[in-house]
Every structure is written in C-alpha cells, then in structure tokens.
Amino acid sequence: MTIPRFSQRVGIAIVAPGSYAPDPEAVERGIARLQAQGILVHNYYEHARRHLRFGDTDEGRLAQLDAAAADSDVQVVMALRGAYGMTRLLPRIDFDRMADSGKLFVGFSDITAFQMALYAKRRAISYAGPMFAGDFGAEPPVDFTLDDFWQCLAGPTHTIRGEGAGNPALDVDGTVWGGNLAMICSLLGTPYFPRIDDGILWLEDIAEHPYRVERMLLQLMQAGVLDGQRAIVLGDFSGYRLGPMDNGYDFDAMLAYVRATLPCPVLTGLEFGHIQRRVTIPFGARGHLVARDGGWTLTLSDYPTLRAG
C-alpha cells in the first residue's frame, strides 16, 4: 500500500451501516496498517454491539453515521462491509447533514443504496471503493485495490482501464454512476433513485444467475432509466451456478441478447465488484469513456479529492 503525500493528515472513520465483521481481528489489522502510515482512524464500530445480521441496531447504525459525519478530524467515512442493512436506514438518514459534512463516503455493494440516495437528494458525490474489513483488514491486503483508492483520493483525475471481447468502439462523455445491480433495481420508484441523463452506468453483482441479470437490465430499460445513458460498463458478475435446464444459456448468451436489445452500448471488463482486485469509482464524477479494439479507458474528473501535497 502506497499512500500519496497529502497536504493534511487524513482522518478515516469506520462505520457499520450494514453487517458486522466476520473476523473482528480484521478491523484491528486495518487500523494498525493505516496508523503505521500516519492515517488517523476513528472507529465507530463496536463488535460487541452487533445485532442479528447487522453491525448494530438500526438506531445504533444511524448514530455511527451521524457521529462520523460530525467528526471534525475525519475527511473519509468508510463502511466496514456491505451485505445488507442500508435500505432499512434510508428514510431516517439526514442526507442534508451527510452532504453538508463535506465527508467522502466510501464503500460498495449494499452501500450503493446510500450513494444513490445521496446523489438523488443533493447531487453529492461519494466513492464506490474499498470496505474497511475486507480490504484494509485483509490478510494479505491487495495492493492494487488500496493503491487505486489512494490515487483516486489524491486526484485531480483518475483513469480506469479495461478490455473485453465484443466491446463496441465509442467516445462519449457523461455522469458516471452505478454500483450493485440488485440494489439499484430495488430503489426504482423511490425518492432515492436519482434521475441521471447522459450517464455512464457501471454495474456489478454477486451470485446472480445470468437470467436474473438480464431481467434486472430489462427492468431498468422498461422503466426508462437506460434511455438517458451513453453507455453501460459491466464489472464482475461471478458466484452464480448454471443448471442443466439452462440449455446453453450462460452469461455470454445473456450478454449477446442485452447488447442487441438495450438502447445503449454495453461494455465489459471493468475491475469492480465482489472481487479482491478492484478499482475505485467516484459516483457522480464526470467521465470520458473511449473504447477501441475491445479495450477502453474511463477518465474521471470533477469529483472531490484530498489534494496531495
């Protein structure tokens, strides 16, 4: 892990708006690693307070978010992990307080719901990036994932590269948004779903059969969401199991169908999702996507950073 030299000491708060840490020692490892690099860590998660499958009661998890947002020593609020829990909190989160705090909220998967709502309510940008327990506390940590986060945080721009078979050639600009496909679909018809025109939409999911991925993409299309998108970029969709009744219907078959059906280009090859090697993507940044010969670059700009010194 290589941390750029920032113009101020970086403070990171740990919150558990979703599930608790399967291995509480991972939290301590992550804290020790960051402190060794000069990062100030404020941990608002208490493993003893876990409740059912959650990192605390609903009230306790809301209190963690509020405390982290109010902490003047903190610039980055990072989710402990995802799993499930954010949807229960959405109606009770003060998104004006979250946006006005100026904090950068970081996470992915279940945290997609928070990022969608924050952008819908205030057009505030957050980071789809590492989780504290699974990334900073990993044994061993994945340097690429952590380094990409710090590079994105240093700014002022961030470039992501990918490649995939059958990717169309294009050169488009748009607002970069997205995250976990199931979480995004779960917010359709709610006040937490932002309207984004001329968007570059990235998507990922875990343990979703290709027919379910197809069905959710068609749901977004039929709801009119995809009419305003310049492109869709697919990340990792692993962890599913095919069966004999699929009769040749696999992810590639699904991909061919959605490429022929959806109203915008579909690219693959994004290193994002429930995988160890993962890029960081500012949700709401300006993006310039250029694809040629199957490879592509996405250059992100106009997003909040902690300027490197």
PELINLIN-V259670 format. One record per backbone hydrogen bond with DSSP energy under -0.5 kcal/mol. CO is the residue of the C=O (numbers start at 1). NH is the residue of the N-H. Records with the same first field share a line. If there is no record, write none. Layout:
CO: NH / NH
This chain:
1: 3
2: 4
4: 6
5: 309
10: 40
11: 75 / 76
12: 42
13: 15 / 78
14: 44
15: 80
18: 55
22: 24
23: 26 / 27
24: 27 / 28
25: 29
26: 30
27: 31
28: 32
29: 33
30: 34
31: 35
32: 36
33: 37
34: 37 / 39
35: 38
39: 41
40: 12
41: 43
42: 14 / 44
45: 47
46: 49
47: 50
51: 54
53: 20
54: 51
57: 61
58: 62
59: 63
60: 64
61: 65
62: 66
63: 67
64: 68
65: 69
66: 70
67: 71
68: 71
70: 72
71: 74
75: 104
76: 13 / 78
77: 106
78: 15
79: 132
80: 133 / 134
82: 19 / 84
85: 89
86: 89 / 90
89: 92 / 93
90: 93
93: 95
94: 98
95: 99
96: 100
97: 101
98: 103
99: 102
103: 105
104: 77
105: 127
106: 79
107: 129
108: 111
109: 112
110: 113
111: 115
112: 116
113: 117
114: 118
115: 119
116: 120
117: 121
118: 122 / 124
119: 123
126: 128 / 283
127: 107 / 129
128: 281
131: 135 / 136
132: 137
135: 138
141: 143
142: 146
143: 147
144: 148
145: 149
146: 150
147: 151
148: 152
149: 153
150: 154
151: 155
153: 306
154: 308
158: 300
160: 298
162: 296
164: 167
170: 291
172: 289
174: 287
175: 177 / 200
176: 284
177: 202
179: 204
180: 184
181: 185
182: 186
183: 187
184: 187
185: 188
187: 190
190: 193
192: 194
194: 196
198: 175
199: 201 / 230 / 231
200: 177 / 202
201: 233
202: 179
203: 235
204: 181
207: 209
209: 212 / 213
210: 214
211: 215
212: 216
213: 217
214: 218
215: 219
216: 220
217: 221
218: 222
219: 223
220: 225 / 226
221: 224
224: 227
225: 228
226: 229
228: 198 / 199
230: 265
231: 201
232: 234 / 267
233: 203
234: 269 / 270
236: 205
238: 207
243: 246
244: 247
246: 249
248: 250
250: 254
251: 255
252: 256
253: 257
254: 258
255: 259
256: 260
257: 261
258: 262
265: 232
267: 234
270: 272
271: 279
272: 236
273: 275
276: 278
281: 128 / 283
282: 284 / 285
283: 126
285: 176
286: 301
287: 174
288: 290 / 299
289: 172
290: 297
291: 170
292: 295
294: 164
295: 292
296: 162
297: 290 / 299
298: 160 / 300
299: 288
300: 158
301: 286
305: 307
307: 7
